[in-house]
Each structure stands twice: as structure tokens, then as C-alpha cells.
């Protein structure tokens, strides 16, 4: 054989050898993957380690094997070993041993997988390690997603200072060099707004919340995930509830429910409960379950608790209303947002019952009203004073005899109006003094 023939033969032989080696590595990977369902997952881990060792140079199969090793260490509760394997995996991204799309797909998958962990310290290390690696790889999409998840972690830990710094970076990434909004990044901008809106809601910063809510609804160049729209609308509903704007709150809660329902999120049931709450507070007779989307949830146990409340509320049945609150405590009163507004509901129903109760009388004893409303006489007196000041009850209270005298004959009815006028004058004087000092 000539030297040329020998070279051709040698070249062909080495190529076949390389192909056989690749097949062996691939077989080893899939054999190891088959062991994942076995009794001892560590057998699979040993197999994946062999895959990494078999590659002469960093490549696709070693990258995939390291991903499986990371997941196995996470499953076995070995955070230190998991992070060691993860750093080794990220070195494949740094060295461009795998394509950009393959790296993004696998890292995205791991971000979602590990992101379900409740170990805040592990998540912080995991996200920050990812971000350091991505600074070199310059993968903007993955950088954005990782920072979103890091923001979510700071939100859950209520570390709002750290969260605000990351949010600022994310906003900057959605802008052009001149600081104007990049219209091509409307979807990402909405995701950042959703995070910031949640933070403002948790901090009860209603002024900032209104600004963010308006800005989010003004983003038109976006096709956001329904879950993001659900978050924005739910927080908007809570904002309107804070302002006692029940109608707009009901609208936002219904829109949040529809968005969460489309996304398959369990928050849809929560928003339906909030919608029922808003309807009660605005004393609407409209059934929120008339809509096609909401009708299937009418028999949900969490929803039936709210509909039982509605029935008692609309019937002005205080005993039944309070009985439902006690019986369905886990569904109703353990939700901080609902509990915050239950007092408004109780006040409304007590007011309706009181107005009906005193209608036939010219004199009513406060202890009698107290027994009917299931509240102390002092609370009855406070409720009556507010109703007299609002002009809903004409009369005056005889505190000595614990008596309400109803009608135009009540001599002291002007007292409460004078008190209200005096209070308004004091408020006006206080405002004038404050303006001069400012």
C-alpha cells in the first residue's frame, strides 16, 4: 500500500473509532437514565459519572449527564455535591462545549426544577452561581429568567431591599441605550411590573402600586403569559379594595380569575372568593357565577363557604353569618385579605339589621339592640352615633338610661351634627397650620 493509501486508511479508521466511541457514550447515558427508576438512584449517578469520564473533550453527552447528576444530588438532599456538579456543568457553557440553544434549554429546565425547593440558602447560591456564569456566556434571555427567579426568592423572604435592586436591573434591561422603553421587550417589561406590583402590595405602598398598575395596563406591545396578567389584575383588585372602590375591585378580580383559569393556576379559586367578597361589599345582587367561566367552580368547597356567607348577608341573618365564619374558619378567616374586610361586612349587615329593628319604634333600649346584633352595648352606641352623623338615623342617645330615642322629637339630635361640624373645622385648622409650617 502506498503512503497515501495508508493515510486514507488511517483517517477512515480513526473516524469509525470516533463514531463507535460516541455510540458507546450515548449507550452509557441511556443505560444510566434507565436506572433512574431503580431502587438505588446512586447506581444511575455512577453511570452518569462514567459518561462524563468517557468524553475525551467536553461535549453534549457529558453536559446532559451532569444535568442528571445535579438533579440526583438535589433529590438526595446533597446541596454541596449538587452545587459542585452544577459548577462543572456551567463550565461547559463557558467553554462553548455545547450550543447556545442546548445550554439554554437544559439550564432553563434546571432553574424550574431546583426553583421548587424550599431551601432559600440553596436557591440563592444556585441563582447567583448561574448569573456569574451567564455574565461570560452573555445569554440575555437566561440572565433575565434567572433574575426573575432571584426576585421571587427575595420576595418570599421579604428582603425587599435586595429585590428592589434586582428589579431596577431588570427594568434597565428592558430599555434602550437612551433610557426609553424598548417596545420589543414589552412582554419582559410586564413580567418585571408584575414582580414590582406584588412587592408594593405586600408593603402596602398604595401610591406606588397605583403608578405601577397604571403603567402595566399601558403596556400594549406585549403577549404576556396569562399568569402575569392574573398577578397584575389581582393586585389591582386589592388596591381598589383598599380605596373602597368595590366596583373596580370586582372587575379586576374577575379578570384575574379568567387569566389564572387560562393559565391553570390554583389562584383562580382565590380570586373568585375575592370577587364574591367585593360583590358583597358593594351590596350587588349580581351572581358572579352567571358567567360561563365561573359556573363550574360554584360547587368548589372554598367557594361554597363564600356563597353561604352571601346568602346570610343578603338575608341580613347575623346568626347564620357568624356561624358560617366559625364553621368555615380555615376557608374564610385564615385568608388575611378576606379577614381584613370581614369587619366591613359585619358592619354592613349589623347596620341593615339595626335599621330594620328600630323602624317601628320611637324608643329602643341599647341592651335590646345589643342582644339582637350579638355585640356589646358600647359597640351598639358607636354604630348608632355613626349612623346619626351620616343622617341614616334621626334621633339621639340617652346614655344614662341606655336608650335610643328615634324621630324628630329627639332633642339631642343636633348634638352629633355639631360634633361633626366641630371635627371638620378642627381638621381645616390643622391643614392650614401644616401648610404654613411646610
SVG drawing of the C-alpha trace seen along z (x, -y; Angstrom):
<svg xmlns="http://www.w3.org/2000/svg" viewBox="-94 -80 98 82">
<polyline fill="none" stroke="black" stroke-width="0.4" points="0.0,0.0 1.2,-3.5 1.7,-6.1 -1.5,-7.9 -3.4,-4.7 -2.1,-4.2 -3.1,-7.8 -6.6,-7.3 -6.9,-4.0 -5.7,-5.5 -8.1,-8.5 -11.1,-6.3 -10.2,-4.0 -9.9,-6.9 -13.3,-8.3 -15.0,-5.0 -13.3,-4.7 -14.7,-8.1 -18.2,-7.2 -18.0,-4.0 -16.8,-5.9 -19.8,-8.4 -22.2,-5.4 -20.6,-3.9 -21.1,-7.2 -24.6,-7.6 -25.5,-4.0 -23.9,-4.6 -26.0,-7.7 -29.3,-6.0 -28.4,-2.9 -27.8,-5.2 -31.0,-7.0 -32.8,-3.7 -31.5,-3.2 -33.2,-6.3 -36.4,-4.3 -34.4,-1.7 -34.3,-1.1 -31.0,-3.0 -30.6,-6.2 -26.9,-6.2 -26.3,-3.4 -27.6,-5.8 -25.3,-8.6 -22.3,-6.3 -23.3,-5.6 -23.6,-9.3 -20.2,-10.0 -18.8,-7.4 -20.4,-9.3 -18.5,-12.4 -15.3,-10.5 -15.7,-8.8 -15.6,-12.0 -12.1,-13.0 -13.3,-16.6 -16.3,-18.3 -19.4,-17.7 -23.1,-17.2 -23.4,-13.9 -21.2,-15.0 -23.4,-18.1 -26.6,-16.1 -25.1,-13.6 -24.1,-16.4 -27.6,-17.8 -28.9,-14.4 -26.2,-14.3 -27.3,-17.8 -30.9,-16.6 -30.0,-13.4 -28.0,-15.3 -30.9,-17.6 -33.3,-14.7 -31.0,-13.1 -30.7,-16.3 -27.0,-16.9 -26.7,-20.6 -22.9,-20.9 -22.4,-18.0 -25.2,-19.4 -23.5,-22.8 -20.2,-21.2 -21.7,-19.2 -23.6,-22.3 -20.4,-24.4 -18.8,-21.7 -21.9,-21.7 -21.7,-25.5 -18.0,-25.2 -19.4,-23.5 -21.3,-26.7 -18.2,-28.9 -16.1,-26.8 -18.8,-26.7 -18.7,-22.9 -22.4,-22.9 -24.6,-25.0 -26.3,-28.1 -29.8,-26.6 -28.9,-23.3 -27.3,-25.2 -30.4,-27.4 -32.8,-24.5 -31.0,-22.5 -30.4,-25.4 -34.0,-26.5 -35.1,-23.1 -32.8,-23.1 -33.9,-26.5 -37.5,-25.3 -36.6,-22.0 -34.4,-23.4 -36.7,-26.5 -39.3,-24.3 -37.0,-23.9 -37.9,-25.5 -34.2,-25.9 -33.7,-29.6 -30.0,-29.5 -29.5,-26.8 -31.6,-28.8 -29.7,-32.0 -26.4,-30.2 -27.8,-28.4 -29.2,-31.6 -26.1,-33.7 -23.8,-31.0 -25.9,-30.9 -25.7,-34.6 -21.9,-34.7 -21.6,-32.1 -24.0,-33.9 -22.0,-37.1 -19.4,-35.4 -21.8,-33.5 -23.9,-36.7 -27.2,-34.8 -29.7,-37.7 -32.8,-35.5 -31.4,-33.1 -30.0,-36.0 -33.4,-37.7 -35.2,-34.5 -32.7,-33.8 -33.0,-37.3 -36.8,-36.9 -36.4,-33.8 -34.0,-35.5 -36.5,-38.3 -39.1,-35.7 -36.8,-34.3 -36.2,-37.8 -40.0,-38.4 -40.8,-35.2 -38.1,-36.0 -39.4,-39.6 -36.0,-41.0 -37.4,-43.9 -34.2,-46.0 -32.4,-43.2 -35.5,-42.6 -35.7,-46.3 -32.1,-46.3 -32.6,-43.4 -35.9,-44.8 -34.0,-48.0 -31.6,-46.0 -34.4,-44.1 -36.1,-47.4 -32.9,-48.7 -32.6,-45.6 -36.0,-46.4 -34.8,-49.9 -32.8,-51.2 -29.5,-52.9 -31.2,-56.4 -33.3,-55.2 -36.6,-54.9 -38.7,-51.7 -37.7,-49.1 -41.1,-48.2 -39.7,-44.8 -39.4,-43.9 -43.0,-44.7 -43.6,-41.1 -40.5,-41.2 -41.5,-44.6 -44.8,-43.3 -43.1,-40.4 -41.0,-43.0 -44.1,-45.1 -45.8,-42.0 -43.0,-41.4 -42.8,-45.1 -46.6,-45.2 -46.5,-42.2 -43.8,-43.9 -45.8,-47.2 -48.9,-45.2 -47.0,-43.3 -45.5,-46.6 -49.0,-48.3 -47.5,-51.1 -50.7,-52.0 -49.3,-55.2 -46.5,-53.2 -49.0,-50.4 -51.3,-52.8 -48.3,-54.1 -47.2,-50.5 -50.7,-49.3 -51.4,-52.1 -48.0,-51.6 -48.6,-47.9 -52.0,-48.3 -50.4,-50.8 -48.0,-48.3 -49.5,-47.4 -46.6,-45.8 -46.7,-42.5 -48.1,-39.0 -47.8,-38.1 -48.4,-34.7 -51.9,-34.7 -50.4,-34.1 -48.6,-37.5 -51.9,-39.2 -53.6,-37.4 -51.0,-38.8 -51.4,-42.3 -55.2,-42.2 -55.3,-40.5 -53.1,-43.2 -55.1,-45.8 -58.3,-44.4 -56.6,-44.6 -55.6,-48.2 -59.2,-49.1 -60.4,-47.3 -58.1,-49.4 -59.7,-52.5 -63.1,-51.0 -63.8,-51.1 -65.7,-47.9 -66.9,-48.0 -63.5,-48.3 -62.2,-45.7 -64.8,-43.2 -63.9,-43.9 -60.2,-43.3 -60.8,-40.1 -62.9,-38.7 -60.2,-39.5 -57.6,-37.9 -59.8,-34.8 -60.1,-34.5 -56.4,-34.9 -55.5,-32.4 -58.1,-30.0 -56.5,-30.1 -53.1,-29.5 -54.4,-26.6 -53.3,-28.3 -55.0,-27.5 -55.1,-31.2 -58.3,-31.2 -60.4,-29.9 -58.8,-32.5 -59.7,-35.4 -63.3,-34.0 -63.5,-34.3 -62.3,-37.8 -64.8,-38.6 -67.7,-37.3 -66.3,-39.5 -66.2,-42.6 -69.8,-41.9 -71.0,-41.7 -69.3,-44.9 -70.9,-46.8 -74.2,-45.1 -74.6,-43.8 -77.3,-41.3 -75.5,-40.2 -74.4,-36.5 -70.7,-36.2 -71.3,-32.6 -73.6,-33.6 -70.5,-33.7 -69.6,-30.6 -66.1,-30.6 -67.0,-30.8 -70.0,-28.4 -68.0,-25.2 -66.4,-26.4 -69.7,-27.1 -69.6,-23.8 -65.9,-24.1 -65.7,-23.7 -63.9,-27.0 -66.4,-28.8 -69.5,-27.3 -68.2,-28.9 -68.4,-32.3 -71.8,-31.6 -73.1,-30.6 -71.9,-34.0 -73.6,-35.7 -76.9,-34.0 -76.7,-35.0 -75.5,-38.5 -78.3,-39.2 -80.9,-37.8 -79.5,-40.0 -79.1,-36.9 -76.4,-37.8 -76.6,-34.4 -76.1,-32.5 -73.4,-34.8 -71.3,-34.4 -72.0,-30.7 -70.5,-30.3 -67.4,-32.4 -66.9,-30.0 -67.6,-26.8 -65.5,-27.7 -62.7,-29.4 -60.0,-27.8 -61.6,-28.8 -62.6,-32.4 -60.9,-33.8 -57.4,-32.3 -57.1,-34.3 -55.6,-37.6 -57.1,-39.6 -60.6,-38.3 -60.3,-38.7 -59.2,-42.3 -62.6,-43.0 -64.9,-40.8 -65.3,-43.7 -66.8,-45.8 -69.2,-43.0 -70.2,-42.6 -70.7,-46.4 -72.9,-46.4 -75.1,-43.5 -75.4,-44.9 -76.4,-48.3 -79.1,-46.7 -80.5,-44.7 -80.3,-47.7 -82.2,-49.9 -85.0,-47.3 -85.0,-46.7 -85.6,-50.4 -88.0,-51.2 -91.3,-50.6 -90.2,-52.2 -89.8,-55.7 -87.7,-54.4 -85.4,-51.3 -83.2,-50.1 -79.5,-49.6 -79.2,-46.2 -82.1,-45.0 -80.2,-46.0 -77.1,-44.6 -78.7,-41.1 -80.1,-41.2 -76.7,-42.2 -74.5,-39.9 -72.3,-42.8 -71.6,-44.7 -73.7,-47.9 -70.6,-50.1 -70.3,-48.9 -74.1,-49.5 -73.6,-53.0 -70.7,-53.6 -72.6,-52.2 -75.6,-54.4 -73.5,-57.6 -72.0,-57.0 -75.5,-56.4 -76.8,-59.6 -73.9,-61.6 -74.4,-60.1 -78.1,-61.1 -79.3,-57.5 -80.9,-57.6 -82.8,-60.6 -82.6,-60.6 -80.4,-60.8 -78.9,-58.5 -79.8,-58.8 -76.6,-57.4 -77.8,-57.4 -80.8,-55.3 -79.2,-53.4 -81.9,-54.4 -82.2,-55.4 -85.0,-58.0 -86.0,-57.9 -87.7,-60.6 -87.8,-64.4 -88.8,-64.8 -85.4,-63.8 -84.0,-66.9 -80.4,-66.0 -80.2,-65.1 -78.3,-68.4 -75.5,-67.4 -74.0,-64.9 -74.3,-67.3 -72.5,-70.0 -69.8,-67.5 -69.3,-66.6 -69.1,-70.3 -66.6,-70.9 -64.5,-68.0 -64.4,-69.3 -63.4,-72.8 -60.6,-71.3 -59.3,-69.3 -59.4,-72.5 -57.4,-74.5 -54.9,-71.6 -54.4,-71.6 -53.9,-75.4 -51.3,-75.2 -49.5,-72.4 -49.3,-74.3 -47.8,-77.3 -45.2,-75.2 -44.2,-73.4"/>
</svg>
